[in-house]
Amino acid sequence: MAIEVRIPTILRQYTDGAKAVEGSGTTLAELFADLESRHTGIQARLVDEANGDQLRRFVNVYLNDEDVRFLNGIDTKVADGDSVTILPAVAGGRA
């Protein structure tokens, strides 16, 4: 069994159009590194290396429908059978 990662449309260019991919690891950081090994370029869109390898500001990640920013961020533990959803933050409104 693996971890299912749901990919938003804007990042599907890195997954050859796949809406979901599978990965492995014990933390989100390991999972993203595993994804990078098969989908080159995706990790840089998720992780801000200049900010201590934290999630990028405008990327929301959910582990089994829980926002990982309220868990342990990129150090959040993951396990086989988990579901990770990546969503770009959306801003808008009227100025």
Buried (B, 14 or more C-beta within 10 A) or exposed (E): EBBBBBBBEEBBEBBEEBEEBBBBBEBBBBBBBBBBEEBEEBBEBBBBEEEEBBBBEEBBBBBEEEBBBEBEBBEBEBEEEBBBBBBBEEEEEEE
